[in-house]
Amino acid sequence: MAKLNVNIKNLKLKNPVMTASGTFGYGLEFADLIPLDGLGGIIVKGTTLHPREGNDYPRMAETASGMLNCVGLQNKGVDYFCKQIYPQIKDIDTNMIVNVSGNSPEDYAECAARIDELVRIPAIELNISCPNVKKGGMAFGVTPEGAASVVRAVRASYHKTLIVKLSPNVTSVTDIANACEDEGADAVSLINTLMGMAIDIEKRKPLLSIGTGGLSGPAIKPVALRMVWQVAHAVKIPVIGLGGICNAKDAIEFLMVGASAIEIGTANFIDPTVSIKVRDGINDWLDAHGCQSVDEIIDCL
């Protein structure tokens, strides 16, 4: 059996397979289906400083080889997470990572500071695809300056492993990644969803309540793979790859272009046991090709 353990800076993973935020709940929902301690990490659903209701329904729409969503970060806020959810997940024997969102750098920083106090949460993942309310709703993650402002604020209040999740809806993803690295990010994960739209031609209206939403699933894998490859060769910090991963072959492609670990998202809705299957599939491929460790294929192109 090959060695599957990898490191994301100081964060030690049993294997490179994690689950993506918003697709795996708090992990508890999958506890009867897979051994949660068999994963490298679980990134729980997006958490904000204050409770959010999210967008009106319908929030999801199936598309060719993918899906659109506009859930809108519905959650009960960081205080609810700390008091109600954390006690239920703190003893799961894997890396429980919180995805943090906000409307301003100050929101992000305060939310991160409260999570910083939770001993069994070793890392956070910043969702910088959120709208900046002070800049007319433009997402933080679409400019180096916007991304840097969030990372800078959070780095001052958060002292554990800091992962920044990058948006693909940009002109140059490497510029954004470099800005995050310069401000103290320990790793970057990419990609978040691509902006998309779908129409009901009989009703002559969008399928989603707010018109547009984030496209995920197999349809976006080639774009994600290209961006991970670009970023992995532009920064010195670890890169986590995600976007359309449905099986071990997909995951291995991301590792080969430079990702140190991967996240599985939409595929969890199709097969709730897919993450364990991907983990085992990576091991089987390594064994079949005479590899002693997953490190042998990371950035091997």
Secondary structure, 3 states (H helix, E strand, C coil): CCECCEEECCEEECCCEEECCCCCCCCHHHCCCCCHHHCCEEEEEEECCCCECCCCCCCEEEECCEEEECCCCCECCHHHHHHHHHHHHCCCCCEEEEEECCCCHHHHHHHHHHHHCCCCCCEEEEECCCECHHHCCCEHHHCHHHHHHHHHHHHHHCCCEEEEECCCCCCCHHHHHHHHHHCCCCEEEECCCEEEECEECCCCEECCCCCEEEEECHHHHHHHHHHHHHHHCCCCCCEEEECCCCCHHHHHHHHHCCCCEEEECCHHHHCCCHHHHHHHHHHHHHHHCCCCEHHHCCCCC
